[in-house]
Amino acid sequence: MFLMDSTIQTASALIIDGNANSRSLMSAQLRDLGIGTVRQTPRVKDARVMLEHQTFDIVLCDYHFDASDTSGQDLLDELRREGLLPYSTVFVMVTSEATYAKVAEAAEAALDAYLIKPYTSANLAERLASARQRKRILKDIFEAIENQDFETAANLCLARFEAKDKYWLYAARIGAELLLRLKRYADARVLYEAIIAAKTVPWARLGVARTEVAAGNLQAARRTLENLTGDLPDYADSHDLMGHVQMEHGDLAQALKTYQTAATLTPGCLLRLQRCGSLGFYAGQRAEALKMLERAMSQGLRSKLFDMLSLVLIGLMRFDAKDTKGFKYAHDSLAAALERAPGSVRLQRFDLVFRGLAFLLERRVGQALVVAREFTGHADSGNFDLEAASLLTALWIRLCSQEVELEEMMPILRSLGVRHCATKASTEILVAMSEAHQGSAEQFRDCHQQIFNAAETAMRHSLRGSAKVAVELLIQQGEVTRNAKLIDMAGLVLKRHADKIDSAAVLAGQIDALHSRYVKPMGGSPGKPRAAGGVALRAPEAAVAG
């Protein structure tokens, strides 16, 4: 028996391969190398769940699975993207000559090693030993990440890159991700461009686009992505980011086409299926949306990568089709999730939507109205995000469709609009949720214009030398509307002109209070970027994904 390192006997391994003979051979090889615990599974679906709930030191995964649209690369991408693989896990892809090019390209990004069939035990030992050595050499970087000391981790990566020490390219990519997280966009871009100069790789070019998006330079990002997708049309991550840019411009239809391209390139990717399905719902392509979301539900309902928002959208579509059986199945699935996480406010709100719709299906309009009012009571809370606002809108609109006169609905939707119509994308989502109710759609667009006018008025004051007036106006409007755009803008104007404002500290305190209460990221929202092309580095509370 050959021992690769002193800790190999305590290591655990997972083999993912559809062929029983291959699994048996791999298992024997790993045991011969001294690995103490070896588990096996023939299906990607089961492997995903196992990897979500248990940490393995080594994973050997076949690239191609005959009975599934999901490849080993799809599985790795999703786990890395969601930060579900700890840094210590060595992930080895096993492939044939036919798929070598794709796997070799992936190895540039997030793979630890790959093997081409047929291979020998010596080949396997060499790959594993090299990958485990890299984990040990970069241990200080990953320990800093585990401790959430991202500044130290980024500086360690930069030092290794600049010295061209061993594994400098891998460290450079990690460093760029950390710099993005730290909002050091210019430094991240310099690092990505240095990597491109050293060795042109798709993820580095995508990294440049990500820094441009993070810095708010969407036009530059669009040009970078157009060049990248032109050169590499099969690079799915670049389509993900382009779809996000198109979403930010409020172009839901074009964003959907772009996301569909990414989903077609990776048909087994649970995240992309859900993204396309949810965006298809908002873009009005309900039949295709239902097909994709139900496919995602059948593939990954038990997975941590499954977003329960998909169930709510399925429930809305089944309700509209008066499909009580399909509606109940989605509702029961959500109820089971709520039983597992009874303290989740997000799932509680999803349940309110289902309960309201269930009453409507039973023609118990009065009870449905009580539920809608209960849900509306959540709207004043700081964590009531765009997702919740869109679902509350959907519930009120369906109540209104029951030929009930609801004078309270329009003021409620206006309150949602002035708070959440901060961008073209968020406005178009709420407009989509208003369905065919013309008055609601027009009101949401009026809300967006109201926020734009308030921002424009404040900027005029600032340009005329009245920065304090601009900040006070933005704070006042931020308090009234709770709109994140206005609150953020108040902070930016104050930061730029603080030395000219005598009460800057007092104003900063007011802005911080508003920001901490109302400026929240949108949970589970369509088009929300999941660090396309990024390396997700697992930290105790969050993945480092840029």
Secondary structure, DSSP 8 states (H G I E B T S, - for coil): ---SSTTGGG-EEEEE-S-HHHHHHHHHHHHHTT-SEEEEES-HHHHHHHHHHS--SEEEEES--TT-S--HHHHHHHHHHTT-S-TT-EEEEEE-GGGHHHHHHHHHHT-SEEEESS--HHHHHHHHHHHHHHHHHTHHHHHHHHTT-HHHHHHHHHHHHHHT-TTHHHHHHHHHHHHHHTT-HHHHHHHHHHHHHHS--HHHHHHHHHHHHHTT-HHHHHHHHHHHHHH-TT-HHHHHHHHHHHHHTT-HHHHHHHHHHHHHHSTT-HHHHHHHHHHHHHTT-HHHHHHHHHHHHHHHTTSTT--THHHHHHHHHHHHTT-HHHHHHHHHHHHHHHHH-TT-HHHHHHHHHHHHHHHHHTT-HHHHHHHHHHHHGGGGSTT--HHHHHHHHHHHHHHHTTT---TTHHHHHHHHHHHH--SHHHHHHHHHHTTT-HHHHHHHHHHHHHHHHHHHHHHHHHHTT-HHHHHHHHHHHHHHH--HHHHHHHHHHHHHHGGG-TTHHHHHHHHHHHHHHH----TT-TT----TT---EE-SSSEE--
